Amino acid sequence: MAKQFQVYKGLQRPLVYRGFKGKFIYWGVGTLLAGLVIGALCMTLLNMWLGLIVMICCIGGGLVFIAAKQKKGLHIKSRPTGIFVHQVNIKNLHRYGRKTNI
């Protein structure tokens, strides 16, 4: 008799952490780290309070930007709008069907 195993049905779904899905989790972590580094540099070079404000703005702005990008979808495809006219070179069309003698 064959053993039966339960199959996890969520294998094809993207990873979700605190509302961020798939690649946007990595973008969020990158935003947090970049905000911390930029804030620390501002704290050491300029002023502690200015560095704190810069750090909060970088992290908050980055996470808001990522949340807005996530609403467009996990796989963003560019969809150009407009009418595209492709030129056809009629003079060179006769070369494709012609056989040449050597």
N, C-alpha and C positions, 0 to 999 in steps of 0.2 A: 504494500500500500504506500502510495506517494505521500510525502509530507506536504502540508499546506502552510504557506507563509502569508502573512498579511503584507499587502503591498501599500507603500506610502504613496498616496495619490498626488502629492504636491511637488514632485520632483521637477516638473517643467515650469514651475513658477519662479519668478525672480525673488531674491532674498529681500526681506523687508525688515527695517530697523527704524523705529520711531517715526514712521511715516515716509521715510526715504526708501526707495526701491532700487535694487540692482546697482548700476554704475553710479547712481547719485549718492550712495553711501560713501563711496571713495571720494567723490567730489566734496562731500560734507567734511570728511576727515581732513582732506587737504586744505579746505577753507579754515578749519579750526587751527591746524598747525601753522598755516601762513599768517593768520591773525595773531597768534601767540608770538611768532617770531617778529613780525612787524611791530607789534605793541611793545615787545621787550626792547627792540632797537630804539624805538622812540622814547621809552622810559630811561634808557641809559644815556642817550645822546642829548635829549631835549629836557623833558620834564616828566615827573612821575604821573601827574594828573593828565597831562596831554597824551602820554603813552597809553594810559588806561582808556581814555576816550577813543583814541585811534583803534585800540584793540577791540573794544566793544563794537565800534562802527564796522570794522572789517569783518568780524565774525557774524554780526547780525545781518549786515548787507549781503554777505556771501551766502548765508543760509536762506535769506529771502529770495535771492537770485536763483539759487538751486531749486527751491520749491516752485518758483514760477516756471523754470525750464522743465521740471518734472511734469507739470500739468499738460505739456504738449505731447508727452508720451515717452516711453522708454527708448524707442527707436525712431528718432526724428529723421524724416526724409525731406529734402528740399523739393518744393513743388513750384517750378517757375510759372508765372502767369504771363500771358501775352501770346502774340502770334509770331511764329518763327517761320521764315521763308528760307528754304535751302536752295541755293542755285544749282542748276544742272548744266554741266558743260556738254552741250550737244555735239560740239565739234569732235570730241574724243570718243564718242560712243561707237563709231565705226571700227575702232581698233579691237574691240572685244570679240567680235564675231568673225573677223577676217583671219584666214590662214595665210601664212607667209611661206613662200617657196625659197628654199636655200640653194 
